[in-house]
Amino acid sequence: MAEKTLFQKIMDREIPGDIIHEDEVCIAIRDINPQAPTHALVIPRKPIPSLDALTEEDEPLVGHLFLVAKEIAASEGLSNGYRAVFNTGPHGQQTVDHIHLHVIGGRQMSWPPG
């Protein structure tokens, strides 16, 4: 059996996480290294290593992650906008092999991001 990811350990309450949303499909936590005043991670319970590992079966799950991101943005008061992004692979700065949608806002974003 593969070792649990950091996110699976948080979902299983083996390590602490600042959980701000939880349902049967996903959880959302505050990022421990925030890049803006609001920086949350929306994480599916299903352990998918990266966007490249998605299948057609995962389409409803990914849609749900974006709907939860929208709810978090509203509850955090991000009425002036926010960024929702997946990092994929080493060049995309993915640091945990479990997909997660970043919700970043509360300040003016710049473009290009980096």
DRENSE-799880 format. One record per atom (N, C-alpha, C): residue number from 1; residue in three letters; atom name; x, y, z. Coordinates in nm, 3 decimals. Layout:
residues N
pt zaro = NUM, dose = Ala, finu = CA, u = X, v = Y, w = Z
...
END
This chain:
residues 114
pt zaro = 1, dose = Met, finu = N, u = 0.084, v = -0.118, w = 0.000
pt zaro = 1, dose = Met, finu = CA, u = 0.000, v = 0.000, w = 0.000
pt zaro = 1, dose = Met, finu = C, u = 0.088, v = 0.125, w = 0.000
pt zaro = 2, dose = Ala, finu = N, u = 0.055, v = 0.219, w = -0.084
pt zaro = 2, dose = Ala, finu = CA, u = 0.133, v = 0.343, w = -0.092
pt zaro = 2, dose = Ala, finu = C, u = 0.118, v = 0.423, w = 0.037
pt zaro = 3, dose = Glu, finu = N, u = 0.223, v = 0.497, w = 0.068
pt zaro = 3, dose = Glu, finu = CA, u = 0.220, v = 0.581, w = 0.187
pt zaro = 3, dose = Glu, finu = C, u = 0.116, v = 0.692, w = 0.169
pt zaro = 4, dose = Lys, finu = N, u = 0.046, v = 0.725, w = 0.276
pt zaro = 4, dose = Lys, finu = CA, u = -0.055, v = 0.831, w = 0.271
pt zaro = 4, dose = Lys, finu = C, u = 0.012, v = 0.965, w = 0.243
pt zaro = 5, dose = Thr, finu = N, u = -0.059, v = 1.048, w = 0.167
pt zaro = 5, dose = Thr, finu = CA, u = -0.010, v = 1.184, w = 0.145
pt zaro = 5, dose = Thr, finu = C, u = -0.040, v = 1.269, w = 0.269
pt zaro = 6, dose = Leu, finu = N, u = 0.023, v = 1.383, w = 0.275
pt zaro = 6, dose = Leu, finu = CA, u = -0.003, v = 1.480, w = 0.380
pt zaro = 6, dose = Leu, finu = C, u = -0.153, v = 1.509, w = 0.390
pt zaro = 7, dose = Phe, finu = N, u = -0.217, v = 1.527, w = 0.275
pt zaro = 7, dose = Phe, finu = CA, u = -0.359, v = 1.561, w = 0.274
pt zaro = 7, dose = Phe, finu = C, u = -0.445, v = 1.445, w = 0.326
pt zaro = 8, dose = Gln, finu = N, u = -0.409, v = 1.322, w = 0.293
pt zaro = 8, dose = Gln, finu = CA, u = -0.484, v = 1.208, w = 0.345
pt zaro = 8, dose = Gln, finu = C, u = -0.471, v = 1.199, w = 0.497
pt zaro = 9, dose = Lys, finu = N, u = -0.353, v = 1.232, w = 0.548
pt zaro = 9, dose = Lys, finu = CA, u = -0.332, v = 1.231, w = 0.693
pt zaro = 9, dose = Lys, finu = C, u = -0.417, v = 1.338, w = 0.761
pt zaro = 10, dose = Ile, finu = N, u = -0.431, v = 1.454, w = 0.697
pt zaro = 10, dose = Ile, finu = CA, u = -0.519, v = 1.558, w = 0.752
pt zaro = 10, dose = Ile, finu = C, u = -0.664, v = 1.511, w = 0.750
pt zaro = 11, dose = Met, finu = N, u = -0.708, v = 1.453, w = 0.637
pt zaro = 11, dose = Met, finu = CA, u = -0.846, v = 1.403, w = 0.627
pt zaro = 11, dose = Met, finu = C, u = -0.875, v = 1.296, w = 0.731
pt zaro = 12, dose = Asp, finu = N, u = -0.775, v = 1.212, w = 0.760
pt zaro = 12, dose = Asp, finu = CA, u = -0.791, v = 1.105, w = 0.859
pt zaro = 12, dose = Asp, finu = C, u = -0.766, v = 1.152, w = 1.002
pt zaro = 13, dose = Arg, finu = N, u = -0.741, v = 1.282, w = 1.019
pt zaro = 13, dose = Arg, finu = CA, u = -0.717, v = 1.344, w = 1.150
pt zaro = 13, dose = Arg, finu = C, u = -0.593, v = 1.289, w = 1.219
pt zaro = 14, dose = Glu, finu = N, u = -0.498, v = 1.242, w = 1.138
pt zaro = 14, dose = Glu, finu = CA, u = -0.371, v = 1.195, w = 1.193
pt zaro = 14, dose = Glu, finu = C, u = -0.278, v = 1.311, w = 1.223
pt zaro = 15, dose = Ile, finu = N, u = -0.292, v = 1.419, w = 1.147
pt zaro = 15, dose = Ile, finu = CA, u = -0.218, v = 1.542, w = 1.172
pt zaro = 15, dose = Ile, finu = C, u = -0.318, v = 1.657, w = 1.163
pt zaro = 16, dose = Pro, finu = N, u = -0.288, v = 1.769, w = 1.229
pt zaro = 16, dose = Pro, finu = CA, u = -0.385, v = 1.879, w = 1.228
pt zaro = 16, dose = Pro, finu = C, u = -0.386, v = 1.956, w = 1.096
pt zaro = 17, dose = Gly, finu = N, u = -0.500, v = 2.015, w = 1.068
pt zaro = 17, dose = Gly, finu = CA, u = -0.517, v = 2.103, w = 0.953
pt zaro = 17, dose = Gly, finu = C, u = -0.630, v = 2.198, w = 0.985
pt zaro = 18, dose = Asp, finu = N, u = -0.623, v = 2.319, w = 0.936
pt zaro = 18, dose = Asp, finu = CA, u = -0.728, v = 2.418, w = 0.959
pt zaro = 18, dose = Asp, finu = C, u = -0.837, v = 2.396, w = 0.854
pt zaro = 19, dose = Ile, finu = N, u = -0.929, v = 2.305, w = 0.884
pt zaro = 19, dose = Ile, finu = CA, u = -1.034, v = 2.266, w = 0.790
pt zaro = 19, dose = Ile, finu = C, u = -1.144, v = 2.372, w = 0.791
pt zaro = 20, dose = Ile, finu = N, u = -1.173, v = 2.425, w = 0.670
pt zaro = 20, dose = Ile, finu = CA, u = -1.276, v = 2.528, w = 0.658
pt zaro = 20, dose = Ile, finu = C, u = -1.398, v = 2.480, w = 0.581
pt zaro = 21, dose = His, finu = N, u = -1.388, v = 2.361, w = 0.522
pt zaro = 21, dose = His, finu = CA, u = -1.501, v = 2.300, w = 0.451
pt zaro = 21, dose = His, finu = C, u = -1.477, v = 2.150, w = 0.451
pt zaro = 22, dose = Glu, finu = N, u = -1.589, v = 2.076, w = 0.462
pt zaro = 22, dose = Glu, finu = CA, u = -1.578, v = 1.931, w = 0.456
pt zaro = 22, dose = Glu, finu = C, u = -1.711, v = 1.875, w = 0.408
pt zaro = 23, dose = Asp, finu = N, u = -1.704, v = 1.786, w = 0.311
pt zaro = 23, dose = Asp, finu = CA, u = -1.822, v = 1.713, w = 0.266
pt zaro = 23, dose = Asp, finu = C, u = -1.778, v = 1.573, w = 0.224
pt zaro = 24, dose = Glu, finu = N, u = -1.868, v = 1.498, w = 0.163
pt zaro = 24, dose = Glu, finu = CA, u = -1.836, v = 1.360, w = 0.128
pt zaro = 24, dose = Glu, finu = C, u = -1.736, v = 1.348, w = 0.013
pt zaro = 25, dose = Val, finu = N, u = -1.715, v = 1.455, w = -0.063
pt zaro = 25, dose = Val, finu = CA, u = -1.628, v = 1.452, w = -0.180
pt zaro = 25, dose = Val, finu = C, u = -1.491, v = 1.513, w = -0.152
pt zaro = 26, dose = Cys, finu = N, u = -1.486, v = 1.616, w = -0.067
pt zaro = 26, dose = Cys, finu = CA, u = -1.361, v = 1.689, w = -0.049
pt zaro = 26, dose = Cys, finu = C, u = -1.354, v = 1.757, w = 0.087
pt zaro = 27, dose = Ile, finu = N, u = -1.236, v = 1.809, w = 0.116
pt zaro = 27, dose = Ile, finu = CA, u = -1.217, v = 1.900, w = 0.228
pt zaro = 27, dose = Ile, finu = C, u = -1.150, v = 2.025, w = 0.172
pt zaro = 28, dose = Ala, finu = N, u = -1.154, v = 2.132, w = 0.250
pt zaro = 28, dose = Ala, finu = CA, u = -1.077, v = 2.252, w = 0.219
pt zaro = 28, dose = Ala, finu = C, u = -1.006, v = 2.294, w = 0.347
pt zaro = 29, dose = Ile, finu = N, u = -0.881, v = 2.330, w = 0.331
pt zaro = 29, dose = Ile, finu = CA, u = -0.800, v = 2.374, w = 0.445
pt zaro = 29, dose = Ile, finu = C, u = -0.731, v = 2.504, w = 0.410
pt zaro = 30, dose = Arg, finu = N, u = -0.690, v = 2.576, w = 0.513
pt zaro = 30, dose = Arg, finu = CA, u = -0.608, v = 2.695, w = 0.491
pt zaro = 30, dose = Arg, finu = C, u = -0.465, v = 2.649, w = 0.463
pt zaro = 31, dose = Asp, finu = N, u = -0.402, v = 2.711, w = 0.365
pt zaro = 31, dose = Asp, finu = CA, u = -0.264, v = 2.678, w = 0.330
pt zaro = 31, dose = Asp, finu = C, u = -0.172, v = 2.720, w = 0.444
pt zaro = 32, dose = Ile, finu = N, u = -0.075, v = 2.635, w = 0.478
pt zaro = 32, dose = Ile, finu = CA, u = 0.017, v = 2.668, w = 0.587
pt zaro = 32, dose = Ile, finu = C, u = 0.124, v = 2.769, w = 0.545
pt zaro = 33, dose = Asn, finu = N, u = 0.135, v = 2.793, w = 0.415
pt zaro = 33, dose = Asn, finu = CA, u = 0.229, v = 2.891, w = 0.362
pt zaro = 33, dose = Asn, finu = C, u = 0.153, v = 2.984, w = 0.267
pt zaro = 34, dose = Pro, finu = N, u = 0.061, v = 3.066, w = 0.320
pt zaro = 34, dose = Pro, finu = CA, u = -0.027, v = 3.145, w = 0.233
pt zaro = 34, dose = Pro, finu = C, u = 0.049, v = 3.246, w = 0.148
pt zaro = 35, dose = Gln, finu = N, u = 0.003, v = 3.257, w = 0.023
pt zaro = 35, dose = Gln, finu = CA, u = 0.061, v = 3.351, w = -0.073
pt zaro = 35, dose = Gln, finu = C, u = -0.023, v = 3.477, w = -0.087
pt zaro = 36, dose = Ala, finu = N, u = -0.130, v = 3.486, w = -0.010
pt zaro = 36, dose = Ala, finu = CA, u = -0.220, v = 3.602, w = -0.010
pt zaro = 36, dose = Ala, finu = C, u = -0.300, v = 3.595, w = 0.120
pt zaro = 37, dose = Pro, finu = N, u = -0.373, v = 3.703, w = 0.154
pt zaro = 37, dose = Pro, finu = CA, u = -0.453, v = 3.700, w = 0.277
pt zaro = 37, dose = Pro, finu = C, u = -0.548, v = 3.580, w = 0.287
pt zaro = 38, dose = Thr, finu = N, u = -0.606, v = 3.540, w = 0.174
pt zaro = 38, dose = Thr, finu = CA, u = -0.684, v = 3.416, w = 0.170
pt zaro = 38, dose = Thr, finu = C, u = -0.612, v = 3.318, w = 0.079
pt zaro = 39, dose = His, finu = N, u = -0.580, v = 3.202, w = 0.133
pt zaro = 39, dose = His, finu = CA, u = -0.517, v = 3.097, w = 0.053
pt zaro = 39, dose = His, finu = C, u = -0.565, v = 2.964, w = 0.109
pt zaro = 40, dose = Ala, finu = N, u = -0.662, v = 2.905, w = 0.040
pt zaro = 40, dose = Ala, finu = CA, u = -0.718, v = 2.777, w = 0.081
pt zaro = 40, dose = Ala, finu = C, u = -0.687, v = 2.671, w = -0.024
pt zaro = 41, dose = Leu, finu = N, u = -0.690, v = 2.546, w = 0.018
pt zaro = 41, dose = Leu, finu = CA, u = -0.670, v = 2.433, w = -0.071
pt zaro = 41, dose = Leu, finu = C, u = -0.795, v = 2.346, w = -0.067
pt zaro = 42, dose = Val, finu = N, u = -0.852, v = 2.318, w = -0.184
pt zaro = 42, dose = Val, finu = CA, u = -0.969, v = 2.231, w = -0.194
pt zaro = 42, dose = Val, finu = C, u = -0.916, v = 2.096, w = -0.243
pt zaro = 43, dose = Ile, finu = N, u = -0.935, v = 1.992, w = -0.161
pt zaro = 43, dose = Ile, finu = CA, u = -0.868, v = 1.864, w = -0.181
pt zaro = 43, dose = Ile, finu = C, u = -0.972, v = 1.753, w = -0.190
pt zaro = 44, dose = Pro, finu = N, u = -0.970, v = 1.676, w = -0.299
pt zaro = 44, dose = Pro, finu = CA, u = -1.064, v = 1.565, w = -0.307
pt zaro = 44, dose = Pro, finu = C, u = -1.025, v = 1.453, w = -0.210
pt zaro = 45, dose = Arg, finu = N, u = -1.123, v = 1.384, w = -0.160
pt zaro = 45, dose = Arg, finu = CA, u = -1.094, v = 1.268, w = -0.074
pt zaro = 45, dose = Arg, finu = C, u = -1.028, v = 1.156, w = -0.156
pt zaro = 46, dose = Lys, finu = N, u = -1.065, v = 1.146, w = -0.282
pt zaro = 46, dose = Lys, finu = CA, u = -1.005, v = 1.046, w = -0.370
pt zaro = 46, dose = Lys, finu = C, u = -0.860, v = 1.087, w = -0.396
pt zaro = 47, dose = Pro, finu = N, u = -0.764, v = 1.001, w = -0.368
pt zaro = 47, dose = Pro, finu = CA, u = -0.622, v = 1.037, w = -0.386
pt zaro = 47, dose = Pro, finu = C, u = -0.579, v = 1.027, w = -0.532
pt zaro = 48, dose = Ile, finu = N, u = -0.588, v = 1.138, w = -0.602
pt zaro = 48, dose = Ile, finu = CA, u = -0.544, v = 1.146, w = -0.743
pt zaro = 48, dose = Ile, finu = C, u = -0.411, v = 1.220, w = -0.742
pt zaro = 49, dose = Pro, finu = N, u = -0.304, v = 1.158, w = -0.793
pt zaro = 49, dose = Pro, finu = CA, u = -0.172, v = 1.219, w = -0.780
pt zaro = 49, dose = Pro, finu = C, u = -0.153, v = 1.352, w = -0.851
pt zaro = 50, dose = Ser, finu = N, u = -0.213, v = 1.370, w = -0.970
pt zaro = 50, dose = Ser, finu = CA, u = -0.197, v = 1.496, w = -1.042
pt zaro = 50, dose = Ser, finu = C, u = -0.308, v = 1.509, w = -1.145
pt zaro = 51, dose = Leu, finu = N, u = -0.318, v = 1.626, w = -1.206
pt zaro = 51, dose = Leu, finu = CA, u = -0.417, v = 1.644, w = -1.312
pt zaro = 51, dose = Leu, finu = C, u = -0.394, v = 1.545, w = -1.425
pt zaro = 52, dose = Asp, finu = N, u = -0.270, v = 1.509, w = -1.448
pt zaro = 52, dose = Asp, finu = CA, u = -0.240, v = 1.414, w = -1.555
pt zaro = 52, dose = Asp, finu = C, u = -0.297, v = 1.275, w = -1.528
pt zaro = 53, dose = Ala, finu = N, u = -0.335, v = 1.246, w = -1.405
pt zaro = 53, dose = Ala, finu = CA, u = -0.391, v = 1.116, w = -1.370
pt zaro = 53, dose = Ala, finu = C, u = -0.545, v = 1.115, w = -1.372
pt zaro = 54, dose = Leu, finu = N, u = -0.606, v = 1.230, w = -1.404
pt zaro = 54, dose = Leu, finu = CA, u = -0.752, v = 1.236, w = -1.410
pt zaro = 54, dose = Leu, finu = C, u = -0.806, v = 1.146, w = -1.521
pt zaro = 55, dose = Thr, finu = N, u = -0.926, v = 1.093, w = -1.496
pt zaro = 55, dose = Thr, finu = CA, u = -0.996, v = 1.016, w = -1.598
pt zaro = 55, dose = Thr, finu = C, u = -1.132, v = 1.080, w = -1.620
pt zaro = 56, dose = Glu, finu = N, u = -1.202, v = 1.035, w = -1.722
pt zaro = 56, dose = Glu, finu = CA, u = -1.337, v = 1.088, w = -1.748
pt zaro = 56, dose = Glu, finu = C, u = -1.428, v = 1.067, w = -1.628
pt zaro = 57, dose = Glu, finu = N, u = -1.405, v = 0.961, w = -1.554
pt zaro = 57, dose = Glu, finu = CA, u = -1.483, v = 0.932, w = -1.433
pt zaro = 57, dose = Glu, finu = C, u = -1.470, v = 1.044, w = -1.329
pt zaro = 58, dose = Asp, finu = N, u = -1.361, v = 1.120, w = -1.333
pt zaro = 58, dose = Asp, finu = CA, u = -1.335, v = 1.225, w = -1.235
pt zaro = 58, dose = Asp, finu = C, u = -1.398, v = 1.359, w = -1.270
pt zaro = 59, dose = Glu, finu = N, u = -1.462, v = 1.368, w = -1.384
pt zaro = 59, dose = Glu, finu = CA, u = -1.519, v = 1.496, w = -1.427
pt zaro = 59, dose = Glu, finu = C, u = -1.614, v = 1.557, w = -1.324
pt zaro = 60, dose = Pro, finu = N, u = -1.710, v = 1.483, w = -1.267
pt zaro = 60, dose = Pro, finu = CA, u = -1.798, v = 1.543, w = -1.166
pt zaro = 60, dose = Pro, finu = C, u = -1.722, v = 1.588, w = -1.041
pt zaro = 61, dose = Leu, finu = N, u = -1.619, v = 1.513, w = -1.003
pt zaro = 61, dose = Leu, finu = CA, u = -1.540, v = 1.548, w = -0.886
pt zaro = 61, dose = Leu, finu = C, u = -1.472, v = 1.684, w = -0.906
pt zaro = 62, dose = Val, finu = N, u = -1.410, v = 1.704, w = -1.022
pt zaro = 62, dose = Val, finu = CA, u = -1.339, v = 1.829, w = -1.050
pt zaro = 62, dose = Val, finu = C, u = -1.437, v = 1.947, w = -1.052
pt zaro = 63, dose = Gly, finu = N, u = -1.553, v = 1.926, w = -1.111
pt zaro = 63, dose = Gly, finu = CA, u = -1.656, v = 2.030, w = -1.108
pt zaro = 63, dose = Gly, finu = C, u = -1.695, v = 2.065, w = -0.966
pt zaro = 64, dose = His, finu = N, u = -1.708, v = 1.964, w = -0.881
pt zaro = 64, dose = His, finu = CA, u = -1.743, v = 1.988, w = -0.741
pt zaro = 64, dose = His, finu = C, u = -1.635, v = 2.071, w = -0.671
pt zaro = 65, dose = Leu, finu = N, u = -1.508, v = 2.042, w = -0.700
pt zaro = 65, dose = Leu, finu = CA, u = -1.399, v = 2.119, w = -0.639
pt zaro = 65, dose = Leu, finu = C, u = -1.411, v = 2.268, w = -0.673
pt zaro = 66, dose = Phe, finu = N, u = -1.447, v = 2.298, w = -0.798
pt zaro = 66, dose = Phe, finu = CA, u = -1.462, v = 2.438, w = -0.837
pt zaro = 66, dose = Phe, finu = C, u = -1.583, v = 2.503, w = -0.771
pt zaro = 67, dose = Leu, finu = N, u = -1.691, v = 2.429, w = -0.753
pt zaro = 67, dose = Leu, finu = CA, u = -1.807, v = 2.485, w = -0.683
pt zaro = 67, dose = Leu, finu = C, u = -1.774, v = 2.514, w = -0.537
pt zaro = 68, dose = Val, finu = N, u = -1.697, v = 2.426, w = -0.474
pt zaro = 68, dose = Val, finu = CA, u = -1.654, v = 2.451, w = -0.336
pt zaro = 68, dose = Val, finu = C, u = -1.562, v = 2.572, w = -0.332
pt zaro = 69, dose = Ala, finu = N, u = -1.473, v = 2.586, w = -0.431
pt zaro = 69, dose = Ala, finu = CA, u = -1.385, v = 2.703, w = -0.437
pt zaro = 69, dose = Ala, finu = C, u = -1.468, v = 2.831, w = -0.442
pt zaro = 70, dose = Lys, finu = N, u = -1.574, v = 2.830, w = -0.522
pt zaro = 70, dose = Lys, finu = CA, u = -1.662, v = 2.946, w = -0.532
pt zaro = 70, dose = Lys, finu = C, u = -1.728, v = 2.977, w = -0.397
pt zaro = 71, dose = Glu, finu = N, u = -1.772, v = 2.874, w = -0.326
pt zaro = 71, dose = Glu, finu = CA, u = -1.832, v = 2.893, w = -0.193
pt zaro = 71, dose = Glu, finu = C, u = -1.732, v = 2.952, w = -0.094
pt zaro = 72, dose = Ile, finu = N, u = -1.610, v = 2.903, w = -0.098
pt zaro = 72, dose = Ile, finu = CA, u = -1.506, v = 2.955, w = -0.009
pt zaro = 72, dose = Ile, finu = C, u = -1.478, v = 3.100, w = -0.041
pt zaro = 73, dose = Ala, finu = N, u = -1.466, v = 3.133, w = -0.168
pt zaro = 73, dose = Ala, finu = CA, u = -1.441, v = 3.272, w = -0.208
pt zaro = 73, dose = Ala, finu = C, u = -1.551, v = 3.363, w = -0.156
pt zaro = 74, dose = Ala, finu = N, u = -1.676, v = 3.319, w = -0.166
pt zaro = 74, dose = Ala, finu = CA, u = -1.788, v = 3.400, w = -0.117
pt zaro = 74, dose = Ala, finu = C, u = -1.781, v = 3.414, w = 0.035
pt zaro = 75, dose = Ser, finu = N, u = -1.755, v = 3.304, w = 0.104
pt zaro = 75, dose = Ser, finu = CA, u = -1.753, v = 3.310, w = 0.251
pt zaro = 75, dose = Ser, finu = C, u = -1.634, v = 3.391, w = 0.303
pt zaro = 76, dose = Glu, finu = N, u = -1.528, v = 3.400, w = 0.224
pt zaro = 76, dose = Glu, finu = CA, u = -1.410, v = 3.478, w = 0.263
pt zaro = 76, dose = Glu, finu = C, u = -1.419, v = 3.623, w = 0.218
pt zaro = 77, dose = Gly, finu = N, u = -1.528, v = 3.659, w = 0.150
pt zaro = 77, dose = Gly, finu = CA, u = -1.548, v = 3.797, w = 0.108
pt zaro = 77, dose = Gly, finu = C, u = -1.462, v = 3.840, w = -0.010
pt zaro = 78, dose = Leu, finu = N, u = -1.432, v = 3.748, w = -0.099
pt zaro = 78, dose = Leu, finu = CA, u = -1.345, v = 3.780, w = -0.213
pt zaro = 78, dose = Leu, finu = C, u = -1.426, v = 3.833, w = -0.331
pt zaro = 79, dose = Ser, finu = N, u = -1.508, v = 3.934, w = -0.304
pt zaro = 79, dose = Ser, finu = CA, u = -1.598, v = 3.988, w = -0.406
pt zaro = 79, dose = Ser, finu = C, u = -1.524, v = 4.063, w = -0.518
pt zaro = 80, dose = Asn, finu = N, u = -1.400, v = 4.103, w = -0.495
pt zaro = 80, dose = Asn, finu = CA, u = -1.322, v = 4.171, w = -0.600
pt zaro = 80, dose = Asn, finu = C, u = -1.245, v = 4.074, w = -0.688
pt zaro = 81, dose = Gly, finu = N, u = -1.259, v = 3.945, w = -0.661
pt zaro = 81, dose = Gly, finu = CA, u = -1.194, v = 3.844, w = -0.743
pt zaro = 81, dose = Gly, finu = C, u = -1.096, v = 3.758, w = -0.665
pt zaro = 82, dose = Tyr, finu = N, u = -1.057, v = 3.651, w = -0.729
pt zaro = 82, dose = Tyr, finu = CA, u = -0.965, v = 3.555, w = -0.669
pt zaro = 82, dose = Tyr, finu = C, u = -0.908, v = 3.468, w = -0.780
pt zaro = 83, dose = Arg, finu = N, u = -0.811, v = 3.389, w = -0.746
pt zaro = 83, dose = Arg, finu = CA, u = -0.751, v = 3.296, w = -0.841
pt zaro = 83, dose = Arg, finu = C, u = -0.781, v = 3.154, w = -0.793
pt zaro = 84, dose = Ala, finu = N, u = -0.816, v = 3.065, w = -0.886
pt zaro = 84, dose = Ala, finu = CA, u = -0.834, v = 2.922, w = -0.859
pt zaro = 84, dose = Ala, finu = C, u = -0.743, v = 2.848, w = -0.954
pt zaro = 85, dose = Val, finu = N, u = -0.648, v = 2.771, w = -0.898
pt zaro = 85, dose = Val, finu = CA, u = -0.545, v = 2.711, w = -0.983
pt zaro = 85, dose = Val, finu = C, u = -0.500, v = 2.575, w = -0.929
pt zaro = 86, dose = Phe, finu = N, u = -0.472, v = 2.484, w = -1.023
pt zaro = 86, dose = Phe, finu = CA, u = -0.407, v = 2.357, w = -0.992
pt zaro = 86, dose = Phe, finu = C, u = -0.261, v = 2.369, w = -1.034
pt zaro = 87, dose = Asn, finu = N, u = -0.169, v = 2.328, w = -0.949
pt zaro = 87, dose = Asn, finu = CA, u = -0.029, v = 2.315, w = -0.987
pt zaro = 87, dose = Asn, finu = C, u = -0.008, v = 2.169, w = -1.027
pt zaro = 88, dose = Thr, finu = N, u = 0.063, v = 2.147, w = -1.138
pt zaro = 88, dose = Thr, finu = CA, u = 0.083, v = 2.010, w = -1.187
pt zaro = 88, dose = Thr, finu = C, u = 0.228, v = 1.986, w = -1.220
pt zaro = 89, dose = Gly, finu = N, u = 0.286, v = 1.885, w = -1.158
pt zaro = 89, dose = Gly, finu = CA, u = 0.422, v = 1.844, w = -1.186
pt zaro = 89, dose = Gly, finu = C, u = 0.528, v = 1.938, w = -1.130
pt zaro = 90, dose = Pro, finu = N, u = 0.654, v = 1.899, w = -1.144
pt zaro = 90, dose = Pro, finu = CA, u = 0.763, v = 1.977, w = -1.087
pt zaro = 90, dose = Pro, finu = C, u = 0.773, v = 2.120, w = -1.141
pt zaro = 91, dose = His, finu = N, u = 0.757, v = 2.140, w = -1.271
pt zaro = 91, dose = His, finu = CA, u = 0.766, v = 2.275, w = -1.327
pt zaro = 91, dose = His, finu = C, u = 0.644, v = 2.357, w = -1.291
pt zaro = 92, dose = Gly, finu = N, u = 0.534, v = 2.293, w = -1.256
pt zaro = 92, dose = Gly, finu = CA, u = 0.413, v = 2.363, w = -1.212
pt zaro = 92, dose = Gly, finu = C, u = 0.412, v = 2.389, w = -1.062
pt zaro = 93, dose = Gln, finu = N, u = 0.521, v = 2.351, w = -0.994
pt zaro = 93, dose = Gln, finu = CA, u = 0.538, v = 2.370, w = -0.850
pt zaro = 93, dose = Gln, finu = C, u = 0.442, v = 2.286, w = -0.766
pt zaro = 94, dose = Gln, finu = N, u = 0.400, v = 2.169, w = -0.816
pt zaro = 94, dose = Gln, finu = CA, u = 0.318, v = 2.079, w = -0.735
pt zaro = 94, dose = Gln, finu = C, u = 0.408, v = 2.016, w = -0.630
pt zaro = 95, dose = Thr, finu = N, u = 0.372, v = 2.030, w = -0.502
pt zaro = 95, dose = Thr, finu = CA, u = 0.458, v = 1.982, w = -0.394
pt zaro = 95, dose = Thr, finu = C, u = 0.400, v = 1.861, w = -0.321
pt zaro = 96, dose = Val, finu = N, u = 0.272, v = 1.832, w = -0.341
pt zaro = 96, dose = Val, finu = CA, u = 0.209, v = 1.714, w = -0.281
pt zaro = 96, dose = Val, finu = C, u = 0.144, v = 1.635, w = -0.395
pt zaro = 97, dose = Asp, finu = N, u = 0.172, v = 1.507, w = -0.401
pt zaro = 97, dose = Asp, finu = CA, u = 0.117, v = 1.423, w = -0.509
pt zaro = 97, dose = Asp, finu = C, u = -0.026, v = 1.381, w = -0.478
pt zaro = 98, dose = His, finu = N, u = -0.111, v = 1.480, w = -0.471
pt zaro = 98, dose = His, finu = CA, u = -0.255, v = 1.463, w = -0.447
pt zaro = 98, dose = His, finu = C, u = -0.317, v = 1.594, w = -0.496
pt zaro = 99, dose = Ile, finu = N, u = -0.398, v = 1.588, w = -0.603
pt zaro = 99, dose = Ile, finu = CA, u = -0.447, v = 1.713, w = -0.661
pt zaro = 99, dose = Ile, finu = C, u = -0.515, v = 1.800, w = -0.555
pt zaro = 100, dose = His, finu = N, u = -0.501, v = 1.928, w = -0.572
pt zaro = 100, dose = His, finu = CA, u = -0.565, v = 2.025, w = -0.482
pt zaro = 100, dose = His, finu = C, u = -0.577, v = 2.157, w = -0.557
pt zaro = 101, dose = Leu, finu = N, u = -0.691, v = 2.219, w = -0.540
pt zaro = 101, dose = Leu, finu = CA, u = -0.723, v = 2.345, w = -0.606
pt zaro = 101, dose = Leu, finu = C, u = -0.694, v = 2.460, w = -0.510
pt zaro = 102, dose = His, finu = N, u = -0.602, v = 2.547, w = -0.548
pt zaro = 102, dose = His, finu = CA, u = -0.569, v = 2.665, w = -0.467
pt zaro = 102, dose = His, finu = C, u = -0.675, v = 2.772, w = -0.490
pt zaro = 103, dose = Val, finu = N, u = -0.723, v = 2.832, w = -0.383
pt zaro = 103, dose = Val, finu = CA, u = -0.812, v = 2.948, w = -0.389
pt zaro = 103, dose = Val, finu = C, u = -0.734, v = 3.060, w = -0.323
pt zaro = 104, dose = Ile, finu = N, u = -0.695, v = 3.159, w = -0.404
pt zaro = 104, dose = Ile, finu = CA, u = -0.604, v = 3.264, w = -0.356
pt zaro = 104, dose = Ile, finu = C, u = -0.667, v = 3.400, w = -0.382
pt zaro = 105, dose = Gly, finu = N, u = -0.675, v = 3.484, w = -0.280
pt zaro = 105, dose = Gly, finu = CA, u = -0.732, v = 3.616, w = -0.298
pt zaro = 105, dose = Gly, finu = C, u = -0.710, v = 3.706, w = -0.178
pt zaro = 106, dose = Gly, finu = N, u = -0.778, v = 3.818, w = -0.183
pt zaro = 106, dose = Gly, finu = CA, u = -0.765, v = 3.916, w = -0.075
pt zaro = 106, dose = Gly, finu = C, u = -0.661, v = 4.023, w = -0.105
pt zaro = 107, dose = Arg, finu = N, u = -0.604, v = 4.018, w = -0.223
pt zaro = 107, dose = Arg, finu = CA, u = -0.510, v = 4.120, w = -0.270
pt zaro = 107, dose = Arg, finu = C, u = -0.511, v = 4.118, w = -0.422
pt zaro = 108, dose = Gln, finu = N, u = -0.455, v = 4.221, w = -0.482
pt zaro = 108, dose = Gln, finu = CA, u = -0.444, v = 4.227, w = -0.628
pt zaro = 108, dose = Gln, finu = C, u = -0.345, v = 4.121, w = -0.676
pt zaro = 109, dose = Met, finu = N, u = -0.388, v = 4.038, w = -0.768
pt zaro = 109, dose = Met, finu = CA, u = -0.300, v = 3.939, w = -0.828
pt zaro = 109, dose = Met, finu = C, u = -0.224, v = 4.004, w = -0.945
pt zaro = 110, dose = Ser, finu = N, u = -0.107, v = 3.950, w = -0.978
pt zaro = 110, dose = Ser, finu = CA, u = -0.032, v = 4.001, w = -1.092
pt zaro = 110, dose = Ser, finu = C, u = -0.031, v = 3.896, w = -1.202
pt zaro = 111, dose = Trp, finu = N, u = 0.004, v = 3.940, w = -1.323
pt zaro = 111, dose = Trp, finu = CA, u = 0.012, v = 3.848, w = -1.436
pt zaro = 111, dose = Trp, finu = C, u = 0.130, v = 3.887, w = -1.521
pt zaro = 112, dose = Pro, finu = N, u = 0.212, v = 3.797, w = -1.568
pt zaro = 112, dose = Pro, finu = CA, u = 0.200, v = 3.654, w = -1.545
pt zaro = 112, dose = Pro, finu = C, u = 0.239, v = 3.617, w = -1.402
pt zaro = 113, dose = Pro, finu = N, u = 0.188, v = 3.502, w = -1.353
pt zaro = 113, dose = Pro, finu = CA, u = 0.210, v = 3.468, w = -1.213
pt zaro = 113, dose = Pro, finu = C, u = 0.352, v = 3.425, w = -1.180
pt zaro = 114, dose = Gly, finu = N, u = 0.433, v = 3.385, w = -1.277
pt zaro = 114, dose = Gly, finu = CA, u = 0.568, v = 3.349, w = -1.241
pt zaro = 114, dose = Gly, finu = C, u = 0.631, v = 3.250, w = -1.333
END
